[in-house]
Amino acid sequence: MTPERFQRIDELVTLAQERTASERAQFIREACGDDEDLRVEVESLLACQEEDGFSTQAPSKLAAELLREQVSENTGRASAAYGKNEAQGRYKVLGELGTGGMGVVYAAYDLELGRKVAIKLVRPEASASLSASEGRARLLREARAMAQLSHPNAIAVYDVGTFGEQVFIAMEYVEGSTLSQWLAERKRAWPEVLSIFLQAGRGLAAAHAAGILHRDFKPDNVLVGNNGRVRVLDFGLARATLAATATNSEIADAHTSAQKRLDEQAALLSVALTEPGKLMGTPAFMAPEQLRGQLGDARTDQFSFCIALYQGLYCELPFSGETVATLLQQMEQKGTKQAPESVRVPSRLRKVLLRGLSPAREDRYESMDALLHELTRRPPEIWRRSLGALVLLAALFAIGRSVWPKPNTEQLRSIAVLPLENLSHDPQQDYLADGLTDELITNLSRVGSLRVIARSSAMRYKARPRSIPQIVNELKVDAVLDGTVLASGDQVRVTTALIDASSHKNLWAEKYEGRLADVLFLQNRIARAIIAAVRVKLTSPEEQGLAKVPPVTSDAYQAYLHGIFYWEKSFDRESVDAAIGMFERATTLSPEFALAHARLALAYASRQQNFEPGQELVAKASVAVKTSLSLDPNLAEGYMARGRIASVLQFPLESAIPDFQRALALNAHLGQAHFYLGAVYLQMGFLDEALSELNAVLALDPYSVPARYYIARVHLYQGRYDEALLDFQRSSDFGPTMLWQRVLILLHRGEKSAAHELIGELRRKLPDNEDVASTYAVLLAAEGENEKAEEQIRLAIRTGDGRVHFHYAEYNIASAYALMGNPREALRWLRKTAEGRLTFYPHFERDPNLNNLRADPEFKTWLAEMKSLWERRRSSL
């Protein structure tokens, strides 16, 4: 876009705004003529301004300068003045959003990326203690550090740069209000206030982890989006910080000369912040060390956070003073005010605040993470409330009578959670029963000493009911959890019973009732009651994990349960897309829902792998899993999702192994992680290790079709053809796409007639399947039908080339060429196989289909390379 083009767009937007709505469309059509791109640019800018309701008055002179300067996307520096070269102006300023001590903020439109942004123009002189050049350099440095911070509760910085002495920052544009405005809208209950501050606290904690201090935390520097998501603003811009890599102690002790200069300026600070002698704004939220002019550390931000939270809860500040001196005196000698008796806040919450407001830094919590943990730690009674506009009343969970016909004196070691029955018989409510079943299994499986049968095996009893004795015998468990769900209007009732495997009598039974909006807390409570009933001793991390209820709104959790329902319903494009839509809704409504982000990442990976190849879904999956782990670094499902993305979408394959191992270290009962790890081991040729992981899957999920199928494949690649055939014969539930390897087993066993009969059946069912076509090519080549084999190879390439998992077909093609006596083509396709991440050297070494190549020098060299790679990878396990 040339400067002339930009000026033309700007003129047309201005002229269009001068016309009435009825005249505007005709004017744009006539003015733009046949230039469709011009029309789209003009209409998009008009729509953006109308949507945001910005005034059409001319921007300030400062903003106008921004329009006339070229902002370099790569370096953030200004180029020659607008109109002197072919450069384009990037940002269209729409209107002023506000002003502050650091500068002015404008709403703008990024013409290059087609999105709304907030442009903050920061004055270098805002840092009064430094020269203009020093201030300018610091602001740039700190803004660029902020641009590296990625967290849902920290404002996203897109671009930083300068023109002249002016520093600008392009940030995420948020529809919403400041926390100050949000608190002033109406009187809010303490759980609602706490939920918003917890999000802000996590943003601060993420910044501290990145080595960034805020030093000006206050409600005016927090945005509450219209969707409930919180972002903290102005990280690191209000005051100087040291290197981003410094620890808290280093920040406090290093750079003595800089500290001395700041100490000398304490009096200046006091004067600068009074008018005359009266406190103005920020000092009311400052820690004592800041008021004394000292540098401070992460615990300084903690103090400011606690002041703001105190104000949010009690509608007044904890300290009062008209000057810095009197404010310091109250902080250090008198302590906080007596909390108003009219405001009911749990005493334990006040105790946390008082520690965070300790005048001595060493008496505060060691980190924001520790403070947040204390704020969210649950006491014996349920106090957590629904985190959104809803406030949960604990009384809604009216507990029915509990029945204990038999005392349980021994710890149970294994349990199966049967599908909860939907008593409403409304198919639209199936998601609730199935979703709660899945969530109970997920929560219970986090207990290391309790074996919990996986969902796929448990859910088979929904379609094929069995008696309790039959189920116990088939699943080999100590107890069975059975139950029902009845949803009516906005109410839900869940009835559960824990049944002993030997006596078939109830060990425990309970009924729960509450609002549908509170179902998240309901299922968490049921899980904890079950653990108490089976007398499992929890480790400290397990106790903390079960006590932690994710910060999720009711609507987000309902969407999440819908996502689970579609994800488990059927493995087709429609179901996967429906699951993605629901998980996306859940993460939009509750951006801090770590598990939903992890599930979304898995769903993106599935769609890319099976239905929609392309890098866009890879990027989406990567962002989702990164968000998940940033929110919860101890989420097993997050590491499993990251490993899955690496194993099916990215290279190298072995990079997935540590993530799967980390997931299993956090949750040894995560059957999916065992399966994914086993699949990676198989592809890399670690066949014994693969078999071990797949057997671990069957211990948790006895009816797992994928695990049984992969075990059959391992036996095939180990050359154990009799066992592999038996695996297939036992599995009538293997689908047609799984049976092509049975053809190879029959071929290796010399049962060519049976092999032809099966491949004929598969060709009728799957006429355009690359694995079937390439397998038929192997069978034809083994019988000397080279021309027909070549025809099937062409079909396989035509139907499957470019797919994520084409490497099995590539290996079949290589085998066919080897059987046809064509070593050059066989080697070419073997190399493709290895490049496609199928490097199972033990199979290459023993496969009879490659025997014609064994004397070939080039094949020997390639096989030696594969062996070396296999041994090197194996040694790193």
N, C-alpha and C positions, 0 to 999 in steps of 0.2 A: 504494500500500500504506500503510495507516494504522498508527500505532504499535500499536494494539490488535491489528491483523492480524499484525504482526511478532511481538508477544509471544505470540500464540496458536501461531504456527508454532514458535517457540523452545520453548514448553512441550511441544508434542507430540513434537518431536525428542528432548527430554530424557526424556520418559516412554517413548518407543519404545526408547531405548537401554537402559532398565532391564529390558526384556523379552528373552526368548530369541529366536533367529532364527525359530523355528517359530511363536511367538506374535505376532511383530511385525507381519506382514502383516495378520492379522485385526484387531489393535488399530487400525492405521491406517485400515482400511476402516470400522470402526465409529465411530471418533472423527471422521473427516472426513465421513461420511455421503454426501450428494449433492454436496458441494463438491469437484468434480474438481480445480479449480485448487489448492485447499488440499492435497489429497493429493499432487499433483505437486511442490509446493514442499517438503513434508515429506520425501518420498522422495528428492528430488534432494539435499537437504542431508545426509540420512543416507548416501546413496551416496558423496557427496563425502568425508565424514569416514571412512567405512570404507575407501575406496580409498586414502586417504593414510595411514591407520593412526595418526591423531593420538589422543592421550589424550583421554578425555572429561572430564578434570578441568576445573574452572572456570578460565577465563582469569584472568590477573592483574588487579589493580584498574585498572591503566592500560588494559588491553585492554577491560575491562568499560566503562570510560568511553567508549571509542570506540563501543561498541554503543549507548550512551545519547545520543550526540550525532548531530546531522544533519550529514552532509558534503555541501556544495553541489557539484553536478557542474560547475557553470560557473565558480565563483570559488574553490573549494577552501577556503572559510571556514566556520567552524561557525555554525550558527544557534542558535535557542533550544534549551534542553535537551530531550532526548527525552521525549515525552509531553505537552509543553506546547502543541503545535500539531499540525497535520495532517502534518508532515514524517515521512519514513521513515528508519530507519537503513539505510545502504547495505551495510555489510560485516558478515558473520557470521564472527566469529573462531573458528577450529577448534582451534588449539593453538599452542604456542610452538615455533619452529624454532631459535632460538638467541639469544644475547646478545653484546654487544660493547661497545667503548668508546663508541660513539655512541648506543647504546640497545638495543632489543630487537626481534626480528623474529618475526612471527606468520604462520602460514598462515591464510588467510581465504577466504571465498566472497563474490564480488560479486553481490549479489542483483539488481541492475538489469541487469547484462550477462550474468549466468549463467555465470561463469567463476571459476576459482581464481586467487587473487592472493597475493602476499606483502606484508604490511603492516609497514613499518618505522617504529617510533615513536622519534623522534630528540630527545634532550634538548638544549635550547639551551645548557646549561652545558658541553656537550661541547667547545665552542670556548673553552678556558679563558682566552684572552687578551682576550675580549670580554665586554661586559655581556650579560645574558640577552636584552634586547631586540635588541641588535646581532646576537647569535648566531642568534636566531630569524629575524630578517630575512634574514641571509645564507643560512641553510639553506634558507629558502623560495626565495630567488633562485636558488641553485645547483641546487636540485631542479627548479625550473621550466626552467632551462637544460638540464638532463639530459633533461627530457621532450621537448625539441626534437631530441634526438639519436636518429637511427634507423639502426641497423646490426645485422646479425645477431650480431655478437660483443660487443655492449654490451647490458646488461640494459635491458629496455624499462620506462620509467616511465609509468604510466597516469594517476596522479592525485597531487596534492600539496595539503596544506592544514594547518590548525591547529585545535585546540580548546584554549582557554586559552593557556598557554605551551607546550603540546605541539605539535611539528611531526610530521606523519605523511606517509609516502610509500607509495603503492600501486604495486607493481611486478609485473613478470612472475614467475609462479611456475614454477620449473624443477625437474623431477625429476632428481636427480643428486647429485654430491658436490663439495666444494671441490677445488681443484687440489692442495692439501696432502694431502687424503685420497686423491685419485687417485694421487698419486706414492707414497704410503705403502702402497698396496694390494699392490704387488709390484715387483720389479726390472723396469725397462722399458728397452728399447734406445733409443739416442739418436734414431733417426729418429721413433719414436713420441712421445717427449718433445717434440722440435722441432715436430712437426705440431700439437700442442696449443698450444704457446707461440706459434706463428705466428698462430693464430686470435686469441689474446689480444692479440697485438701489433697486429693489424688493428683490433681494438676501440679500443685506445689511439690509434692513428693517426687513426681516424674522430673521436674526441673532440677531438684536437688540431686537426683541420681545422675543427671547430665552435667552437674557441676555449676548450675546456674542458680543464683540467689535472686529473690524478688526485691526485698527491701522496701516495698511500698504496698504491701497487701492491705486492702481495705475493700469494703463492699462496692465502692465506685469502680474498682478495677476487676470486677467479676461480672460477666455477662450471663444471664439466664435466658437461654433460647426459648422460643415459643413451644418447642417440642420437649422442654424440660432438661435439655442438655446444658451443662454449665461449662464455661470457658474462663480461664483466668487470663487477664491482659497484662501487658507492660512488664513482663519478666525482665529483670536485669537492666532496665532502662532508667530507673529512678535514681539509683546510686551506684557508685563504683563497686565492682567485684574483682576478685583476683582470678587467676587462671582457672579455666573450667575443669582442669584435672585435679585441682587441689582438694584435699580432704578437709573436713570441718576443723580439725586441729591445726592443719597447715594454714587455713584461711585465717584462723584466729591469731596465729603466732608469727607468720612469715611477714616479710617486708616491713621491718621495723621502721624504716625511714618513712614509708607511706603512712604507717599508723601514727607516727609522731606528728606528721603534717595534719592529719585529720584531728588528732587530739588538740592541736593548737587552734583548730578552727571551731572548737566546741562553742565558744562564745559567739562566734559569727553565726553558727547554726541557730543558736537560741534567738539571736536578734532577727535573723532572716525569717523565722517562723512565728514571730509575734507582731501584733499590730494594734496599738503599741502595747506590748506586754500581754496580749491576748493570744491564745493558741489558735492557729488557723489550720483546719483540715487534717493533713496527714499526721502531725505529731500525736494526736489522740490515739493512733494505732501503732505508735512506735514502741519498741522495746527499750528498756532503760539504757542498754549499751548504745543504741542509736541516738538517744537523746543526749548522751554524753559525748557524741561525735566519734564513737569507736566503730570499727569496721563490721564486727558481728559475723555470724555464720548461719547455718541452716536453722538453728534453734531461735535465731532472731525472727525469722519468718514465722516460726511456730508461735511465738508470743503474739505477733500481730494477728495471726489466724484466730487465736483464742480470744483476743479482744473482740474481733468481728463476730465470732460465734456467740460470745457472751451478749453482745449488743443485739444480735438476731433473736436470741432466746428471751432476753429480759427487757428488750426495748430501751435499754440505756447502757452507757459505757461503764466498765468496771472501775475506772479511775476518773477522777475529776480534778482539774487544776487549771488556773488561768494562765500560768506560765510554765515553761519547761522545768524550772526549779521546783515549783509546787507539785507538778505532776510526778517528777522523780521522787520527791519526798513521800508522796502517797504510795507509789509503787514499792518503795524500798522499806518503808516504816509502817504504814497503816494497812497496806494490803487492799484487797478488793472490797467494794461496798457490800453491805448486807443485801442479799438477793431479795427482790420484792416477794412477799408472801403470796400475793395474788397470782403469781406465775408458777404453775406446777411443772417442774422439771425434775426428773429422777435425781436423787442425791448422788448416785454414783457418777452421773454425768457431770454434776457440779464439781465433784472431786477431781475428775480428769481435767476440767477447765482450770481449776486452781493450781494444779501442778504445771500445766502449760503456761500459766501466768506467773510462775516463780520469778522473782527479780534476778536471781543468780542463774545464769545459763546452765550451769552444771546440775541444777536441781530439776530442770525441765526434762522432757522425754528426749532420749538420745537421737531421735529422728522423727520426721513427720509420719513415716510408716508406723512407728511404734505408737504415736499418738492416735492415729486412725484406727489401729488395731484395738486400742482401749475404748475408743468411742463406739466401735461396732461389736465389742465382745458382749455376748449374751449372758445375763444372769440366769439362775435356775428357772425363773418364770419367763414366759415369752413377753418381750417388750418391743421387739422390732415391729415397725409398722410398714404398711405398703408405701413404697418410695415413689411417689408421684403426687398427683392432686388428691389421691385417696388417703384417708387416715384410717388405719386398721384399729378396730376396737377389739381387744383380746377377748372380751366377753362373747363375741360372736362365735368363738370356738367352744360351744357348749358341749362338754364331754359327756357322753352317755355312760351308762353303768359299765364297769369293767368286770369281766368274768375270769376267775382264776380257778378252774376246777382241779387243777393239779399243780403243785409247786414245782418249779423247774430248778433243780439243784446242780445241773451240769451245763457247761457251756456247749452250745450247738456249734458244729463246725461247718455246716452247709445248709443252704436254703434255696428254695425255688419260689419266685414270686409269680403266681399264676395271673393270667390276664384278668384285670378287674372287669366285672360284668356291668354293662351299661343297662341299668334297670329301666331307663326311659324308653328303651327300644326305638329311639329315634336315631337313625344313622348319622344325623348331623352332630350327635353327641359322642360318636365313637372316638373322635379325636381326644376327648377328655379322658375317657377310660384308658385308652391305649397310651396316651401321653403320660398319665400318672403312673401307669405300670412301668413305663420306661424310666421315669425319673426315680421311682423307688429302687429299681434295679441299679441305676447309676449311682445313687447315694450309698446304697448298701455295699456295692462292689468296691468302694473306697476303703473298706475295713479289711486290712490285710489278713486277719485270722479267720475270716468268714468267706467260704466259697459260695458265690452267688451264681446261679444258672443264668446264662446270657438270655437276652430278650428273644432272639430268634428261635431258641429251643423252647422257651416258656410259652411263646405266642402260638405255637402249633396246637396247644390245648384249647385255644379259642375256637378253632374250626372243628377240632376232633376231641370233644370232651372225654375225659377218663375219670375213673374213680380215684380217690386219694391213694389207696394202696397201689394201684397201677402206676400212678405218676411217681410215687416214691420209689418204686421198684425200677422204673425206667430211667429216672434221673439220678438215683443213688444219693439222696439227700436226707438230712436229719429232720427237716421240717419244711412245711409248705405254707406260704401265705396266700390265703384266699380272700376275696372281698368283692364288694359291689360299689357302684357309683350311681347316684341319682341326682341329676341337675334339673331344677325347676325354676324358671325365671332367673333371678339373680342369686338363688340359693343352691348350695350343693351339700350332699350328705355322702360320706364315705364310711362304709362299714368294713372292718377287717378282722380276720381271725388267723392266728398262728396255730397250725395243726402239727402235732407230734407225729413223726414218721412211724414209730413203733406202736403206739397206742391208738393213733388216729383220733385223739381227743384234743380239744382246744387247750393250748398252753396259755393263751391270752386272746382276748377279744375286746374290741373297742369300737365305738361309733363317734364320728366327728361331724359336726355341722358348722356351716359358716357361709359367708358370701362367696360366690363364684370368683369375685375379684381377689379373694384372699387365698386362692388354692395353692399358691406357691408356699406360703407358710404352713398350710395344711399338710402337704406332702412331706415337708421337712420335719414336721412334728411327728408324723406317722413313722418315718424312718428312724427317728431317735427312740420312739417307743418300742419299735421292733428290736433294735439293738439292745435296749434294756431288757427286753423279754428273753432274748437268747443268751443273755449274760456274757456278752463279749466284752473283753477288756480293751479299751481303746488306747492307742498311743496318743501322745500330746498333739502331734500334727493331725491325726485323725479326728481327735476331739475338736480341734480348732476348725478343721475343714467342715465338719458337720454343723458346727455352731454358726458358721458363716452363711448367711442368706444373701444371695446376690442382690445388688441394688436395681431391682427390676420393677417396672410398673405392671399393673394388672394386664393392660392391653398387650404389652410386650410379651408377657409370659403366655398369654392365650395364643398369640401368634407363634411363639416358640413351640408350644404343644401341637399346634396345627402342622408346623414344619416337620416335627418328628413323625407325625401320623403319615404325611405324604412321603417322607423319606423311606419309611419302613413298609409302606403300602405296596409298592411295585417298582421294579427297576426298569422304568421306561422313561422316555423323554418327558412326557406329560407330568409324571409324578415328580421327577427331579426338578423340573421347572417350577412346579407348585411349591415344593419344599424350599427352593431358593427364594421364591417370592415371600414366603412366610418368615424365613430366617432374616431376610433383608428388612422386613417390617419390624421384626423383633429388635434388631440392632439399631434401627432408626429411632424407634420409640424409647429404647433404653441403651444408649451407646456404650454403657459400662457392662453390658451383659457378655462376659467373656466366653461362656460356653456357647452362646448363640453365634458369636463370631467364629469359633472353632468349627461348629457344625456347618456354618455357611461356607467356610473355606473348603471343607470336604465336599460339599455339594457342588461348588464351582469346579473343583478338580474332577469330579465325576462327569460333569457335563462336558468339560473340555476333552477328557479322555475318550468318552464314548459317543458323544453326539456333535460336538462343535469344536473341532481343532482350531487353535488360534492363540495368539499371545495375550489377547485382551482378558480372557478368563484366567490365564496364568497370573497376570498382574493383580486381578481382583482377589484371587485366592491368596496370593502372597500378602496383600494388604490386610485381608481379614485375619489371617493367622498371626501376623505381626501385632495387630491390634489386640487380639485375644491374649497373647502372652505378655503384652505390655500391661494389660489390666490384671492378669493373674499369672505371675511367673511360675506358679506351682500347679498349673492346670495340666493334668496328664493328657486330656483330650487335645489341648493346644499343641503339645509336642507331637502327638500322634498325627495331627493334621499337617504340621510342618514337614514331618517325615514323609507323609503320603504325597504331598506336593513335590518333594524332591524325587521320590521314587517313580512317579508316573509322568511328571511334567518337566523336570529339570535334570541337569547332570552335575557332578558324577553320581552314579547310583549309590555308591558307598556312603555318600554324605547323609543319606537318610537313616543309616543305622544308629548313630548316636541319639537322634531324636526319638526313635522307637524305643531304644534302651532307656532313655530318660523317662519316657511315658510309663514304661513298665516298672521302673524304680519307684515312681510316684503311685502307681496303681497296678499291682501285679495281676489283677483280675480283669484287666482291659483286654478282652478277647480279640477285638479288632486290631489292637496294636500287635499282639502275638501273630495274628494272621498276616498283617502287612510285613512284619519283620521276616516271617517265614517265606513269604513270596519273594522278597529281596534276596534272601539267602539262596533260594532256588535259582533265580536268574544269574546269580554270581557263581553258582556251582558249589556252594557250601551245603551239600545235600544232607549230611547228618544233622547239621544245625537247623536246617529247614524242617526236617522231620520232627525235631524236638519242639520247635515252636508250634507246629501244626498240631501235634499231640496235646500241647498245652491248651490250644483252642478247644479241642474236643472235650477236655476235662471241664471246661466252663460252658461249652456249647455243644452238647453231644450230637445234635442233629444238624450241625453246620454243614451245608452242602459245599460251600467253597473250600473248607478245610479238608473234607474227605476227598474232594476232587484233586486238590494239590498234593495230598498224600499219594494218591494214585500216580500222579505225574512224577513225584520223587522216585517212587519204585520203578517207574519206566526208565528214568534217567540213570538209575543205579544198575540197570540191567536185570532187575528182579521181575521178570515178565510174568511169572506165575502169580506173584502177589499183586502185581498191578492189575492183571485181568480179574482177580478175585475182588479187588477194590471196586472195579466197575460193575461186576456182576451183583454185588451187594447193594448197589446204589441205583435203584430204579428211578429216583428223582433227579438224576443227572439230565440236564436239557440237551437238545441236539447239538448246540455249539460246543459242548464238552466232550462229545463222543469221537471226534476225529482222532484223538490219541489212542483210543481203543483200537482203531484200524491199524495203527503202527504196531501195537502190542501183538495183534493177531498175525501181522506180517512177520514179526520177529519169531513168533512161535511156529511159523510155517503153515498157518491156517489161512491160506490165500482165498479159499472159497468163502469162508466166513467174513474175511476182510472185504471181498468184493460185494457181498450181500449188504454189509453195513454201509459201505461208502455209497452204494447205490441209493439206499434209503436216505442218507444224509444229503445227497445231491438233489433229491426230489424236494426235500424240506428246505434246504439252504442252497439254492442254485447260484447265488452270487456271494458266497462266503469264501474269503481268501484262504482260510485254514483248511476248509474242505477241499477246495480246488488243488491246493499245493500238496495235500496228503494223497489225493488221487494221482497226482503226478508221480509221487514216490512209488505208489503201487504199480503204476503203468511202467515206470522205468525199471523196476525190479523184474518185470516180465519181458523186457526188451521192446516195449511199445513206445519207442523214443518219440516218434512224431506226435502221437496222442499225448504223451507226457509234456512235450513242448507246448501243445495247445492249452493244456491245463495250467502250465506256468504262466502263459500270457493272460489267461483269465484271472489267475490269482493276482498278478501285478495290476491288471486293470481295475479290479474291484477293491484292492486293499492297499496299494502303495500310497504312502503319505499318512496312514493312520498311526496312532501312537504305538499300538502293539502289533506292528507288521513283522516283528523280528522272528516270531515262530514260523510264519509263512516263509520268511527268508531262509530259515534253516532247512525247511522242507525242500525249498527250491535247490539249495546247495546239495542236499542229499540226493535229490533226483538227478542232478547233473553228475554227481559222483557215480551213481549207479549206471548212468548212461556212458561213462568213460570219458567225460569232458572235464579234466582237472582244472583248466583255466577258469571256466565259468563257475565250477564248484567253489574254487578258492575266492573268486570275486564275491560270491554270495555269502560265503562264510565270513568274509571280512565285513560285509554289510550287517550280518547277524551280530557280530561283536560290537560294531558301532552302534547298533540298536539296543545295546545293553544286555544282550544275552551272551554271557561269557562263561557258561558252565563247562569248564575244561574237563572234568571227569567224564562227562557224556561224550565230548569230542573224542576223547581218548579211547572209549570202548564201543561207540556206536557202530554196529556191523554195516550200516548203510554207507559209511565212509571208508570201508576197507580198501576200495580201489585206489584211494589216495595215499595210502600209508607209505608207499615206496617213493612218492614224489618229493624231491628235495625242497621245493617251495612249500609244500604242505608241512613237511617236517619243521621248517623254520617257523612257520606260522603257529604250529602246535606248541613249539618251544616258547614262543612269545606268550601264548595263552597260559601256559603252565607257570611261567615267571610271574605274570600278572596275578594269577590265582593264588600263588604262594605268597606274594607280597601283600595282597589284600587279607589273606588268611592270618598272616602274622600280626596284622594290626587289629584283629578282632579283640 
